Amino acid sequence: MDVIEAILTRRSIRAFLPTPVPKETVAEILDLAARAPSGTNMQPWKVYAVAGAAKEKLTKETLAAIATEAEAHVPEYKYYPDEWVEPYKSRRQKVGLDLYSLLGLTRENKEGMRRQQGRNYEFFGAPVGLFFTIDKHLEVGSWLDYGMFVENVMLIARAKGLHSCPQASWPPFHRILRKHLPIPEEEMVVCGMSLGYIDEAAPENHLETERAPASEFAFFRGF
């Protein structure tokens, strides 16, 4: 698979097959992804991978925390703005409505929406969960570098026939993650990721998200 095909076929998958992904495959993906550029070659990424019983224990404790004390878990950084403005507000609303429509969920079905949100912490059935952390001493430039690394992970996974779903849902539960993984206090959880093989029969995997063309966000002079 060439890089253009990997980009065009990468999307956030929310239902995976239980087919195992070998540790060696995950390690190779991360080795290749680490070729991402970073300022002065700092390589600010750290990754914690879980599978099998370790993943299930993490899922169980996180879901229990959501059911009993969700408000006690907050992320160490802000991902989204406090106030939504256009065009971001409309884009966010549309992707949510499109996903729930595929699943047959309406706004009134609070329990169904709650169960679907809980699927995040089950890694959508994927056999592998990844957690990305960054040293708290680093600045915003390293976060920019980090995005390129995470994108590499997803594209290389596609090249190997796998799919992924990057998840901003995990950072609030960093205290639980530290109980299950050797994440030191000086590291901040950036995001999680589900990794595995797509369940083609799942309706949520037919979600097609829109992208604005370059003509809407790029400006050219002197061409």
MODELLER restraints for C-alpha pairs under 7 A, 6 or more apart:
rsr = mdl.restraints
at = mdl.atoms
rsr.add(forms.Gaussian(group=physical.xy_distance, feature=features.Distance(at['CA:1:A'], at['CA:159:A']), mean=5.34, stdev=0.5))
rsr.add(forms.Gaussian(group=physical.xy_distance, feature=features.Distance(at['CA:6:A'], at['CA:155:A']), mean=5.58, stdev=0.5))
rsr.add(forms.Gaussian(group=physical.xy_distance, feature=features.Distance(at['CA:6:A'], at['CA:158:A']), mean=5.62, stdev=0.5))
rsr.add(forms.Gaussian(group=physical.xy_distance, feature=features.Distance(at['CA:6:A'], at['CA:159:A']), mean=6.14, stdev=0.5))
rsr.add(forms.Gaussian(group=physical.xy_distance, feature=features.Distance(at['CA:7:A'], at['CA:155:A']), mean=6.47, stdev=0.5))
rsr.add(forms.Gaussian(group=physical.xy_distance, feature=features.Distance(at['CA:10:A'], at['CA:155:A']), mean=6.83, stdev=0.5))
rsr.add(forms.Gaussian(group=physical.xy_distance, feature=features.Distance(at['CA:10:A'], at['CA:158:A']), mean=6.56, stdev=0.5))
rsr.add(forms.Gaussian(group=physical.xy_distance, feature=features.Distance(at['CA:12:A'], at['CA:164:A']), mean=6.01, stdev=0.5))
rsr.add(forms.Gaussian(group=physical.xy_distance, feature=features.Distance(at['CA:12:A'], at['CA:165:A']), mean=4.36, stdev=0.5))
rsr.add(forms.Gaussian(group=physical.xy_distance, feature=features.Distance(at['CA:12:A'], at['CA:166:A']), mean=6.87, stdev=0.5))
rsr.add(forms.Gaussian(group=physical.xy_distance, feature=features.Distance(at['CA:13:A'], at['CA:163:A']), mean=6.64, stdev=0.5))
rsr.add(forms.Gaussian(group=physical.xy_distance, feature=features.Distance(at['CA:13:A'], at['CA:164:A']), mean=5.86, stdev=0.5))
rsr.add(forms.Gaussian(group=physical.xy_distance, feature=features.Distance(at['CA:13:A'], at['CA:165:A']), mean=5.30, stdev=0.5))
rsr.add(forms.Gaussian(group=physical.xy_distance, feature=features.Distance(at['CA:13:A'], at['CA:198:A']), mean=6.84, stdev=0.5))
rsr.add(forms.Gaussian(group=physical.xy_distance, feature=features.Distance(at['CA:13:A'], at['CA:205:A']), mean=5.71, stdev=0.5))
rsr.add(forms.Gaussian(group=physical.xy_distance, feature=features.Distance(at['CA:14:A'], at['CA:124:A']), mean=5.29, stdev=0.5))
rsr.add(forms.Gaussian(group=physical.xy_distance, feature=features.Distance(at['CA:14:A'], at['CA:165:A']), mean=6.89, stdev=0.5))
rsr.add(forms.Gaussian(group=physical.xy_distance, feature=features.Distance(at['CA:14:A'], at['CA:204:A']), mean=6.37, stdev=0.5))
rsr.add(forms.Gaussian(group=physical.xy_distance, feature=features.Distance(at['CA:14:A'], at['CA:205:A']), mean=6.24, stdev=0.5))
rsr.add(forms.Gaussian(group=physical.xy_distance, feature=features.Distance(at['CA:15:A'], at['CA:124:A']), mean=4.99, stdev=0.5))
rsr.add(forms.Gaussian(group=physical.xy_distance, feature=features.Distance(at['CA:15:A'], at['CA:125:A']), mean=6.08, stdev=0.5))
rsr.add(forms.Gaussian(group=physical.xy_distance, feature=features.Distance(at['CA:15:A'], at['CA:198:A']), mean=6.49, stdev=0.5))
rsr.add(forms.Gaussian(group=physical.xy_distance, feature=features.Distance(at['CA:15:A'], at['CA:199:A']), mean=5.67, stdev=0.5))
rsr.add(forms.Gaussian(group=physical.xy_distance, feature=features.Distance(at['CA:15:A'], at['CA:202:A']), mean=6.30, stdev=0.5))
rsr.add(forms.Gaussian(group=physical.xy_distance, feature=features.Distance(at['CA:15:A'], at['CA:205:A']), mean=6.70, stdev=0.5))
rsr.add(forms.Gaussian(group=physical.xy_distance, feature=features.Distance(at['CA:16:A'], at['CA:124:A']), mean=6.15, stdev=0.5))
rsr.add(forms.Gaussian(group=physical.xy_distance, feature=features.Distance(at['CA:16:A'], at['CA:125:A']), mean=5.16, stdev=0.5))
rsr.add(forms.Gaussian(group=physical.xy_distance, feature=features.Distance(at['CA:16:A'], at['CA:126:A']), mean=4.93, stdev=0.5))
rsr.add(forms.Gaussian(group=physical.xy_distance, feature=features.Distance(at['CA:16:A'], at['CA:196:A']), mean=6.24, stdev=0.5))
rsr.add(forms.Gaussian(group=physical.xy_distance, feature=features.Distance(at['CA:16:A'], at['CA:197:A']), mean=5.54, stdev=0.5))
rsr.add(forms.Gaussian(group=physical.xy_distance, feature=features.Distance(at['CA:16:A'], at['CA:198:A']), mean=4.62, stdev=0.5))
rsr.add(forms.Gaussian(group=physical.xy_distance, feature=features.Distance(at['CA:16:A'], at['CA:199:A']), mean=4.79, stdev=0.5))
rsr.add(forms.Gaussian(group=physical.xy_distance, feature=features.Distance(at['CA:17:A'], at['CA:125:A']), mean=6.58, stdev=0.5))
rsr.add(forms.Gaussian(group=physical.xy_distance, feature=features.Distance(at['CA:17:A'], at['CA:126:A']), mean=6.40, stdev=0.5))
rsr.add(forms.Gaussian(group=physical.xy_distance, feature=features.Distance(at['CA:17:A'], at['CA:197:A']), mean=5.54, stdev=0.5))
rsr.add(forms.Gaussian(group=physical.xy_distance, feature=features.Distance(at['CA:17:A'], at['CA:198:A']), mean=5.93, stdev=0.5))
rsr.add(forms.Gaussian(group=physical.xy_distance, feature=features.Distance(at['CA:17:A'], at['CA:199:A']), mean=5.21, stdev=0.5))
rsr.add(forms.Gaussian(group=physical.xy_distance, feature=features.Distance(at['CA:18:A'], at['CA:125:A']), mean=6.43, stdev=0.5))
rsr.add(forms.Gaussian(group=physical.xy_distance, feature=features.Distance(at['CA:18:A'], at['CA:126:A']), mean=6.11, stdev=0.5))
rsr.add(forms.Gaussian(group=physical.xy_distance, feature=features.Distance(at['CA:18:A'], at['CA:127:A']), mean=5.71, stdev=0.5))
rsr.add(forms.Gaussian(group=physical.xy_distance, feature=features.Distance(at['CA:19:A'], at['CA:127:A']), mean=6.81, stdev=0.5))
rsr.add(forms.Gaussian(group=physical.xy_distance, feature=features.Distance(at['CA:19:A'], at['CA:197:A']), mean=6.77, stdev=0.5))
rsr.add(forms.Gaussian(group=physical.xy_distance, feature=features.Distance(at['CA:20:A'], at['CA:127:A']), mean=5.65, stdev=0.5))
rsr.add(forms.Gaussian(group=physical.xy_distance, feature=features.Distance(at['CA:21:A'], at['CA:127:A']), mean=6.72, stdev=0.5))
rsr.add(forms.Gaussian(group=physical.xy_distance, feature=features.Distance(at['CA:21:A'], at['CA:196:A']), mean=6.49, stdev=0.5))
rsr.add(forms.Gaussian(group=physical.xy_distance, feature=features.Distance(at['CA:29:A'], at['CA:153:A']), mean=6.19, stdev=0.5))
rsr.add(forms.Gaussian(group=physical.xy_distance, feature=features.Distance(at['CA:29:A'], at['CA:156:A']), mean=6.02, stdev=0.5))
rsr.add(forms.Gaussian(group=physical.xy_distance, feature=features.Distance(at['CA:29:A'], at['CA:157:A']), mean=6.47, stdev=0.5))
rsr.add(forms.Gaussian(group=physical.xy_distance, feature=features.Distance(at['CA:30:A'], at['CA:153:A']), mean=6.37, stdev=0.5))
rsr.add(forms.Gaussian(group=physical.xy_distance, feature=features.Distance(at['CA:33:A'], at['CA:149:A']), mean=5.79, stdev=0.5))
rsr.add(forms.Gaussian(group=physical.xy_distance, feature=features.Distance(at['CA:33:A'], at['CA:152:A']), mean=4.82, stdev=0.5))
rsr.add(forms.Gaussian(group=physical.xy_distance, feature=features.Distance(at['CA:33:A'], at['CA:153:A']), mean=5.20, stdev=0.5))
rsr.add(forms.Gaussian(group=physical.xy_distance, feature=features.Distance(at['CA:34:A'], at['CA:149:A']), mean=6.36, stdev=0.5))
rsr.add(forms.Gaussian(group=physical.xy_distance, feature=features.Distance(at['CA:36:A'], at['CA:148:A']), mean=6.05, stdev=0.5))
rsr.add(forms.Gaussian(group=physical.xy_distance, feature=features.Distance(at['CA:36:A'], at['CA:149:A']), mean=5.24, stdev=0.5))
rsr.add(forms.Gaussian(group=physical.xy_distance, feature=features.Distance(at['CA:36:A'], at['CA:152:A']), mean=6.92, stdev=0.5))
rsr.add(forms.Gaussian(group=physical.xy_distance, feature=features.Distance(at['CA:37:A'], at['CA:145:A']), mean=6.56, stdev=0.5))
rsr.add(forms.Gaussian(group=physical.xy_distance, feature=features.Distance(at['CA:38:A'], at['CA:145:A']), mean=5.02, stdev=0.5))
rsr.add(forms.Gaussian(group=physical.xy_distance, feature=features.Distance(at['CA:44:A'], at['CA:134:A']), mean=6.07, stdev=0.5))
rsr.add(forms.Gaussian(group=physical.xy_distance, feature=features.Distance(at['CA:44:A'], at['CA:142:A']), mean=6.24, stdev=0.5))
rsr.add(forms.Gaussian(group=physical.xy_distance, feature=features.Distance(at['CA:44:A'], at['CA:146:A']), mean=6.68, stdev=0.5))
rsr.add(forms.Gaussian(group=physical.xy_distance, feature=features.Distance(at['CA:45:A'], at['CA:132:A']), mean=6.86, stdev=0.5))
rsr.add(forms.Gaussian(group=physical.xy_distance, feature=features.Distance(at['CA:45:A'], at['CA:133:A']), mean=6.31, stdev=0.5))
rsr.add(forms.Gaussian(group=physical.xy_distance, feature=features.Distance(at['CA:45:A'], at['CA:134:A']), mean=5.73, stdev=0.5))
rsr.add(forms.Gaussian(group=physical.xy_distance, feature=features.Distance(at['CA:45:A'], at['CA:146:A']), mean=6.34, stdev=0.5))
rsr.add(forms.Gaussian(group=physical.xy_distance, feature=features.Distance(at['CA:46:A'], at['CA:132:A']), mean=5.76, stdev=0.5))
rsr.add(forms.Gaussian(group=physical.xy_distance, feature=features.Distance(at['CA:46:A'], at['CA:133:A']), mean=5.24, stdev=0.5))
rsr.add(forms.Gaussian(group=physical.xy_distance, feature=features.Distance(at['CA:46:A'], at['CA:134:A']), mean=6.35, stdev=0.5))
rsr.add(forms.Gaussian(group=physical.xy_distance, feature=features.Distance(at['CA:47:A'], at['CA:130:A']), mean=6.64, stdev=0.5))
rsr.add(forms.Gaussian(group=physical.xy_distance, feature=features.Distance(at['CA:47:A'], at['CA:131:A']), mean=5.55, stdev=0.5))
rsr.add(forms.Gaussian(group=physical.xy_distance, feature=features.Distance(at['CA:47:A'], at['CA:132:A']), mean=4.72, stdev=0.5))
rsr.add(forms.Gaussian(group=physical.xy_distance, feature=features.Distance(at['CA:47:A'], at['CA:133:A']), mean=6.38, stdev=0.5))
rsr.add(forms.Gaussian(group=physical.xy_distance, feature=features.Distance(at['CA:48:A'], at['CA:130:A']), mean=5.69, stdev=0.5))
rsr.add(forms.Gaussian(group=physical.xy_distance, feature=features.Distance(at['CA:48:A'], at['CA:131:A']), mean=5.04, stdev=0.5))
rsr.add(forms.Gaussian(group=physical.xy_distance, feature=features.Distance(at['CA:48:A'], at['CA:132:A']), mean=6.59, stdev=0.5))
rsr.add(forms.Gaussian(group=physical.xy_distance, feature=features.Distance(at['CA:49:A'], at['CA:128:A']), mean=6.97, stdev=0.5))
rsr.add(forms.Gaussian(group=physical.xy_distance, feature=features.Distance(at['CA:49:A'], at['CA:129:A']), mean=5.73, stdev=0.5))
rsr.add(forms.Gaussian(group=physical.xy_distance, feature=features.Distance(at['CA:49:A'], at['CA:130:A']), mean=4.52, stdev=0.5))
rsr.add(forms.Gaussian(group=physical.xy_distance, feature=features.Distance(at['CA:49:A'], at['CA:131:A']), mean=6.39, stdev=0.5))
rsr.add(forms.Gaussian(group=physical.xy_distance, feature=features.Distance(at['CA:50:A'], at['CA:128:A']), mean=5.82, stdev=0.5))
rsr.add(forms.Gaussian(group=physical.xy_distance, feature=features.Distance(at['CA:50:A'], at['CA:129:A']), mean=5.16, stdev=0.5))
rsr.add(forms.Gaussian(group=physical.xy_distance, feature=features.Distance(at['CA:50:A'], at['CA:130:A']), mean=6.42, stdev=0.5))
rsr.add(forms.Gaussian(group=physical.xy_distance, feature=features.Distance(at['CA:51:A'], at['CA:127:A']), mean=5.90, stdev=0.5))
rsr.add(forms.Gaussian(group=physical.xy_distance, feature=features.Distance(at['CA:51:A'], at['CA:128:A']), mean=4.92, stdev=0.5))
rsr.add(forms.Gaussian(group=physical.xy_distance, feature=features.Distance(at['CA:51:A'], at['CA:129:A']), mean=6.44, stdev=0.5))
rsr.add(forms.Gaussian(group=physical.xy_distance, feature=features.Distance(at['CA:58:A'], at['CA:180:A']), mean=6.69, stdev=0.5))
rsr.add(forms.Gaussian(group=physical.xy_distance, feature=features.Distance(at['CA:59:A'], at['CA:121:A']), mean=5.55, stdev=0.5))
rsr.add(forms.Gaussian(group=physical.xy_distance, feature=features.Distance(at['CA:59:A'], at['CA:122:A']), mean=5.64, stdev=0.5))
rsr.add(forms.Gaussian(group=physical.xy_distance, feature=features.Distance(at['CA:62:A'], at['CA:121:A']), mean=6.88, stdev=0.5))
rsr.add(forms.Gaussian(group=physical.xy_distance, feature=features.Distance(at['CA:62:A'], at['CA:176:A']), mean=6.95, stdev=0.5))
rsr.add(forms.Gaussian(group=physical.xy_distance, feature=features.Distance(at['CA:63:A'], at['CA:121:A']), mean=6.85, stdev=0.5))
rsr.add(forms.Gaussian(group=physical.xy_distance, feature=features.Distance(at['CA:73:A'], at['CA:172:A']), mean=5.13, stdev=0.5))
rsr.add(forms.Gaussian(group=physical.xy_distance, feature=features.Distance(at['CA:73:A'], at['CA:173:A']), mean=5.71, stdev=0.5))
rsr.add(forms.Gaussian(group=physical.xy_distance, feature=features.Distance(at['CA:74:A'], at['CA:172:A']), mean=4.14, stdev=0.5))
rsr.add(forms.Gaussian(group=physical.xy_distance, feature=features.Distance(at['CA:74:A'], at['CA:173:A']), mean=6.89, stdev=0.5))
rsr.add(forms.Gaussian(group=physical.xy_distance, feature=features.Distance(at['CA:75:A'], at['CA:171:A']), mean=4.92, stdev=0.5))
rsr.add(forms.Gaussian(group=physical.xy_distance, feature=features.Distance(at['CA:75:A'], at['CA:172:A']), mean=3.76, stdev=0.5))
rsr.add(forms.Gaussian(group=physical.xy_distance, feature=features.Distance(at['CA:76:A'], at['CA:188:A']), mean=6.91, stdev=0.5))
rsr.add(forms.Gaussian(group=physical.xy_distance, feature=features.Distance(at['CA:95:A'], at['CA:209:A']), mean=6.70, stdev=0.5))
rsr.add(forms.Gaussian(group=physical.xy_distance, feature=features.Distance(at['CA:99:A'], at['CA:204:A']), mean=6.29, stdev=0.5))
rsr.add(forms.Gaussian(group=physical.xy_distance, feature=features.Distance(at['CA:99:A'], at['CA:207:A']), mean=6.28, stdev=0.5))
rsr.add(forms.Gaussian(group=physical.xy_distance, feature=features.Distance(at['CA:100:A'], at['CA:106:A']), mean=6.87, stdev=0.5))
rsr.add(forms.Gaussian(group=physical.xy_distance, feature=features.Distance(at['CA:102:A'], at['CA:203:A']), mean=5.97, stdev=0.5))
rsr.add(forms.Gaussian(group=physical.xy_distance, feature=features.Distance(at['CA:102:A'], at['CA:204:A']), mean=5.84, stdev=0.5))
rsr.add(forms.Gaussian(group=physical.xy_distance, feature=features.Distance(at['CA:103:A'], at['CA:203:A']), mean=6.52, stdev=0.5))
rsr.add(forms.Gaussian(group=physical.xy_distance, feature=features.Distance(at['CA:103:A'], at['CA:204:A']), mean=6.24, stdev=0.5))
rsr.add(forms.Gaussian(group=physical.xy_distance, feature=features.Distance(at['CA:105:A'], at['CA:112:A']), mean=6.58, stdev=0.5))
rsr.add(forms.Gaussian(group=physical.xy_distance, feature=features.Distance(at['CA:105:A'], at['CA:113:A']), mean=6.86, stdev=0.5))
rsr.add(forms.Gaussian(group=physical.xy_distance, feature=features.Distance(at['CA:120:A'], at['CA:169:A']), mean=6.96, stdev=0.5))
rsr.add(forms.Gaussian(group=physical.xy_distance, feature=features.Distance(at['CA:123:A'], at['CA:129:A']), mean=6.51, stdev=0.5))
rsr.add(forms.Gaussian(group=physical.xy_distance, feature=features.Distance(at['CA:123:A'], at['CA:194:A']), mean=5.21, stdev=0.5))
rsr.add(forms.Gaussian(group=physical.xy_distance, feature=features.Distance(at['CA:126:A'], at['CA:194:A']), mean=5.84, stdev=0.5))
rsr.add(forms.Gaussian(group=physical.xy_distance, feature=features.Distance(at['CA:126:A'], at['CA:195:A']), mean=5.74, stdev=0.5))
rsr.add(forms.Gaussian(group=physical.xy_distance, feature=features.Distance(at['CA:126:A'], at['CA:196:A']), mean=5.19, stdev=0.5))
rsr.add(forms.Gaussian(group=physical.xy_distance, feature=features.Distance(at['CA:127:A'], at['CA:195:A']), mean=6.82, stdev=0.5))
rsr.add(forms.Gaussian(group=physical.xy_distance, feature=features.Distance(at['CA:127:A'], at['CA:196:A']), mean=5.99, stdev=0.5))
rsr.add(forms.Gaussian(group=physical.xy_distance, feature=features.Distance(at['CA:128:A'], at['CA:194:A']), mean=6.07, stdev=0.5))
rsr.add(forms.Gaussian(group=physical.xy_distance, feature=features.Distance(at['CA:128:A'], at['CA:195:A']), mean=5.18, stdev=0.5))
rsr.add(forms.Gaussian(group=physical.xy_distance, feature=features.Distance(at['CA:128:A'], at['CA:196:A']), mean=6.42, stdev=0.5))
rsr.add(forms.Gaussian(group=physical.xy_distance, feature=features.Distance(at['CA:129:A'], at['CA:193:A']), mean=5.72, stdev=0.5))
rsr.add(forms.Gaussian(group=physical.xy_distance, feature=features.Distance(at['CA:129:A'], at['CA:194:A']), mean=4.85, stdev=0.5))
rsr.add(forms.Gaussian(group=physical.xy_distance, feature=features.Distance(at['CA:129:A'], at['CA:195:A']), mean=6.15, stdev=0.5))
rsr.add(forms.Gaussian(group=physical.xy_distance, feature=features.Distance(at['CA:130:A'], at['CA:192:A']), mean=5.50, stdev=0.5))
rsr.add(forms.Gaussian(group=physical.xy_distance, feature=features.Distance(at['CA:130:A'], at['CA:193:A']), mean=4.95, stdev=0.5))
rsr.add(forms.Gaussian(group=physical.xy_distance, feature=features.Distance(at['CA:130:A'], at['CA:194:A']), mean=6.44, stdev=0.5))
rsr.add(forms.Gaussian(group=physical.xy_distance, feature=features.Distance(at['CA:131:A'], at['CA:191:A']), mean=6.03, stdev=0.5))
rsr.add(forms.Gaussian(group=physical.xy_distance, feature=features.Distance(at['CA:131:A'], at['CA:192:A']), mean=4.36, stdev=0.5))
rsr.add(forms.Gaussian(group=physical.xy_distance, feature=features.Distance(at['CA:131:A'], at['CA:193:A']), mean=6.38, stdev=0.5))
rsr.add(forms.Gaussian(group=physical.xy_distance, feature=features.Distance(at['CA:132:A'], at['CA:189:A']), mean=5.97, stdev=0.5))
rsr.add(forms.Gaussian(group=physical.xy_distance, feature=features.Distance(at['CA:132:A'], at['CA:190:A']), mean=5.44, stdev=0.5))
rsr.add(forms.Gaussian(group=physical.xy_distance, feature=features.Distance(at['CA:132:A'], at['CA:191:A']), mean=5.55, stdev=0.5))
rsr.add(forms.Gaussian(group=physical.xy_distance, feature=features.Distance(at['CA:132:A'], at['CA:192:A']), mean=6.15, stdev=0.5))
rsr.add(forms.Gaussian(group=physical.xy_distance, feature=features.Distance(at['CA:133:A'], at['CA:187:A']), mean=5.86, stdev=0.5))
rsr.add(forms.Gaussian(group=physical.xy_distance, feature=features.Distance(at['CA:133:A'], at['CA:188:A']), mean=5.21, stdev=0.5))
rsr.add(forms.Gaussian(group=physical.xy_distance, feature=features.Distance(at['CA:133:A'], at['CA:189:A']), mean=4.38, stdev=0.5))
rsr.add(forms.Gaussian(group=physical.xy_distance, feature=features.Distance(at['CA:133:A'], at['CA:190:A']), mean=5.14, stdev=0.5))
rsr.add(forms.Gaussian(group=physical.xy_distance, feature=features.Distance(at['CA:134:A'], at['CA:187:A']), mean=5.24, stdev=0.5))
rsr.add(forms.Gaussian(group=physical.xy_distance, feature=features.Distance(at['CA:134:A'], at['CA:188:A']), mean=5.29, stdev=0.5))
rsr.add(forms.Gaussian(group=physical.xy_distance, feature=features.Distance(at['CA:134:A'], at['CA:189:A']), mean=6.67, stdev=0.5))
rsr.add(forms.Gaussian(group=physical.xy_distance, feature=features.Distance(at['CA:134:A'], at['CA:190:A']), mean=6.68, stdev=0.5))
rsr.add(forms.Gaussian(group=physical.xy_distance, feature=features.Distance(at['CA:135:A'], at['CA:186:A']), mean=5.84, stdev=0.5))
rsr.add(forms.Gaussian(group=physical.xy_distance, feature=features.Distance(at['CA:135:A'], at['CA:187:A']), mean=4.42, stdev=0.5))
rsr.add(forms.Gaussian(group=physical.xy_distance, feature=features.Distance(at['CA:135:A'], at['CA:188:A']), mean=6.25, stdev=0.5))
rsr.add(forms.Gaussian(group=physical.xy_distance, feature=features.Distance(at['CA:136:A'], at['CA:186:A']), mean=5.55, stdev=0.5))
rsr.add(forms.Gaussian(group=physical.xy_distance, feature=features.Distance(at['CA:136:A'], at['CA:187:A']), mean=5.43, stdev=0.5))
rsr.add(forms.Gaussian(group=physical.xy_distance, feature=features.Distance(at['CA:136:A'], at['CA:188:A']), mean=5.93, stdev=0.5))
rsr.add(forms.Gaussian(group=physical.xy_distance, feature=features.Distance(at['CA:154:A'], at['CA:164:A']), mean=6.20, stdev=0.5))
rsr.add(forms.Gaussian(group=physical.xy_distance, feature=features.Distance(at['CA:157:A'], at['CA:163:A']), mean=6.16, stdev=0.5))
rsr.add(forms.Gaussian(group=physical.xy_distance, feature=features.Distance(at['CA:162:A'], at['CA:196:A']), mean=5.47, stdev=0.5))
rsr.add(forms.Gaussian(group=physical.xy_distance, feature=features.Distance(at['CA:162:A'], at['CA:197:A']), mean=5.10, stdev=0.5))
rsr.add(forms.Gaussian(group=physical.xy_distance, feature=features.Distance(at['CA:163:A'], at['CA:195:A']), mean=5.97, stdev=0.5))
rsr.add(forms.Gaussian(group=physical.xy_distance, feature=features.Distance(at['CA:163:A'], at['CA:196:A']), mean=5.61, stdev=0.5))
rsr.add(forms.Gaussian(group=physical.xy_distance, feature=features.Distance(at['CA:163:A'], at['CA:197:A']), mean=5.73, stdev=0.5))
rsr.add(forms.Gaussian(group=physical.xy_distance, feature=features.Distance(at['CA:163:A'], at['CA:198:A']), mean=6.11, stdev=0.5))
rsr.add(forms.Gaussian(group=physical.xy_distance, feature=features.Distance(at['CA:164:A'], at['CA:193:A']), mean=6.66, stdev=0.5))
rsr.add(forms.Gaussian(group=physical.xy_distance, feature=features.Distance(at['CA:164:A'], at['CA:194:A']), mean=5.32, stdev=0.5))
rsr.add(forms.Gaussian(group=physical.xy_distance, feature=features.Distance(at['CA:164:A'], at['CA:195:A']), mean=4.52, stdev=0.5))
rsr.add(forms.Gaussian(group=physical.xy_distance, feature=features.Distance(at['CA:164:A'], at['CA:196:A']), mean=6.46, stdev=0.5))
rsr.add(forms.Gaussian(group=physical.xy_distance, feature=features.Distance(at['CA:165:A'], at['CA:193:A']), mean=5.40, stdev=0.5))
rsr.add(forms.Gaussian(group=physical.xy_distance, feature=features.Distance(at['CA:165:A'], at['CA:194:A']), mean=5.09, stdev=0.5))
rsr.add(forms.Gaussian(group=physical.xy_distance, feature=features.Distance(at['CA:165:A'], at['CA:195:A']), mean=6.81, stdev=0.5))
rsr.add(forms.Gaussian(group=physical.xy_distance, feature=features.Distance(at['CA:166:A'], at['CA:192:A']), mean=6.00, stdev=0.5))
rsr.add(forms.Gaussian(group=physical.xy_distance, feature=features.Distance(at['CA:166:A'], at['CA:193:A']), mean=4.32, stdev=0.5))
rsr.add(forms.Gaussian(group=physical.xy_distance, feature=features.Distance(at['CA:166:A'], at['CA:194:A']), mean=6.59, stdev=0.5))
rsr.add(forms.Gaussian(group=physical.xy_distance, feature=features.Distance(at['CA:167:A'], at['CA:191:A']), mean=5.65, stdev=0.5))
rsr.add(forms.Gaussian(group=physical.xy_distance, feature=features.Distance(at['CA:167:A'], at['CA:192:A']), mean=4.84, stdev=0.5))
rsr.add(forms.Gaussian(group=physical.xy_distance, feature=features.Distance(at['CA:167:A'], at['CA:193:A']), mean=5.33, stdev=0.5))
rsr.add(forms.Gaussian(group=physical.xy_distance, feature=features.Distance(at['CA:168:A'], at['CA:191:A']), mean=5.06, stdev=0.5))
rsr.add(forms.Gaussian(group=physical.xy_distance, feature=features.Distance(at['CA:168:A'], at['CA:192:A']), mean=6.49, stdev=0.5))
rsr.add(forms.Gaussian(group=physical.xy_distance, feature=features.Distance(at['CA:170:A'], at['CA:191:A']), mean=5.96, stdev=0.5))
rsr.add(forms.Gaussian(group=physical.xy_distance, feature=features.Distance(at['CA:170:A'], at['CA:192:A']), mean=5.71, stdev=0.5))
rsr.add(forms.Gaussian(group=physical.xy_distance, feature=features.Distance(at['CA:171:A'], at['CA:189:A']), mean=5.34, stdev=0.5))
rsr.add(forms.Gaussian(group=physical.xy_distance, feature=features.Distance(at['CA:171:A'], at['CA:190:A']), mean=6.34, stdev=0.5))
rsr.add(forms.Gaussian(group=physical.xy_distance, feature=features.Distance(at['CA:171:A'], at['CA:191:A']), mean=5.87, stdev=0.5))
rsr.add(forms.Gaussian(group=physical.xy_distance, feature=features.Distance(at['CA:174:A'], at['CA:189:A']), mean=6.34, stdev=0.5))
